[in-house]
Amino acid sequence: MAKSITRILNKHGFTVDKESSQYFIHQYTPEGEDWGFYLEHLKDIVDYSENFDPGEEFAMWVDAKRNGFRGVPEYDDLWEDQQWKKAKLEAVANEVE
């Protein structure tokens, strides 16, 4: 099952690296965010997708921008990037299920 989920993730542009007892899932967003997260099991991508909150991610990056973190896109582009991430996760989760 892990190999088939890895293929699905790869098809959607993610790289998957096994690190000790976890998997590191990674890709760059259209706005250039170096987006990555850890999962204990690859099937956990479904739960991660269901719990991903684009508004929370947006707020985190807005705070970073306000605190001088460089490279954060303008707000409209940032919001679109978070929506893209949610759509990408949903597409992967739909295929995994």
C-alpha positions as CSV (number, residue, x, y, z in Angstrom):
1,M,0.0,0.0,0.0
2,A,2.8,2.4,0.8
3,K,4.2,2.0,-2.7
4,S,0.9,2.9,-4.3
5,I,0.5,5.9,-2.1
6,T,4.0,7.0,-2.9
7,R,3.1,6.7,-6.6
8,I,0.0,8.9,-6.1
9,L,2.0,11.5,-4.2
10,N,4.7,11.5,-6.9
11,K,2.1,11.9,-9.6
12,H,0.9,15.1,-7.8
13,G,4.4,16.5,-7.6
14,F,5.4,15.5,-4.1
15,T,8.7,13.8,-3.1
16,V,8.5,11.2,-0.4
17,D,11.5,10.5,1.8
18,K,11.6,7.9,4.6
19,E,13.3,9.4,7.6
20,S,13.6,7.0,10.5
21,S,10.1,6.2,11.6
22,Q,8.4,8.9,9.5
23,Y,7.9,10.0,6.0
24,F,8.8,13.5,4.8
25,I,6.4,14.8,2.1
26,H,7.6,17.8,0.1
27,Q,7.1,20.0,-2.9
28,Y,7.2,23.7,-3.9
29,T,4.0,25.6,-4.2
30,P,3.3,27.9,-7.2
31,E,4.4,30.9,-5.1
32,G,7.7,29.1,-4.3
33,E,6.9,28.0,-0.7
34,D,9.2,25.1,0.3
35,W,6.2,23.1,1.6
36,G,6.9,20.0,3.6
37,F,5.3,17.9,6.4
38,Y,5.9,14.7,8.2
39,L,3.5,11.7,8.4
40,E,3.9,8.6,10.5
41,H,2.2,6.4,7.9
42,L,1.6,7.4,4.3
43,K,-2.1,6.6,4.6
44,D,-2.3,9.5,7.1
45,I,-2.3,11.8,4.1
46,V,-6.1,11.5,4.2
47,D,-6.4,12.8,7.7
48,Y,-3.8,15.5,7.0
49,S,-5.9,16.6,4.1
50,E,-9.1,16.7,6.1
51,N,-7.5,18.7,8.8
52,F,-5.5,21.1,6.6
53,D,-6.8,24.6,7.2
54,P,-5.8,27.1,4.5
55,G,-6.9,30.0,6.7
56,E,-4.6,28.9,9.5
57,E,-1.7,28.6,7.1
58,F,-2.5,32.0,5.6
59,A,-2.5,33.6,9.0
60,M,0.8,32.0,9.9
61,W,2.4,33.5,6.8
62,V,0.8,36.9,7.3
63,D,2.3,37.0,10.8
64,A,5.7,36.0,9.3
65,K,5.4,38.7,6.7
66,R,4.5,41.3,9.4
67,N,7.5,40.2,11.4
68,G,9.9,40.8,8.6
69,F,10.2,37.3,7.1
70,R,11.3,37.8,3.5
71,G,9.9,36.1,0.5
72,V,6.3,35.9,1.6
73,P,4.1,36.8,-1.4
74,E,1.4,39.5,-1.5
75,Y,-1.8,38.6,0.3
76,D,-3.9,37.7,-2.7
77,D,-1.1,35.4,-4.0
78,L,-0.5,34.0,-0.6
79,W,-4.2,33.1,-0.2
80,E,-4.3,31.5,-3.7
81,D,-1.2,29.4,-2.7
82,Q,-3.0,28.1,0.4
83,Q,-6.0,27.2,-1.7
84,W,-3.8,25.4,-4.1
85,K,-2.3,23.4,-1.2
86,K,-5.8,22.4,0.0
87,A,-6.8,21.4,-3.5
88,K,-3.6,19.4,-4.0
89,L,-4.1,17.5,-0.7
90,E,-7.8,16.8,-1.5
91,A,-6.8,15.4,-4.9
92,V,-4.3,13.1,-3.3
93,A,-6.6,12.0,-0.5
94,N,-9.4,11.2,-3.1
95,E,-7.1,8.9,-4.9
96,V,-5.8,7.2,-1.8
97,E,-9.3,6.5,-0.5
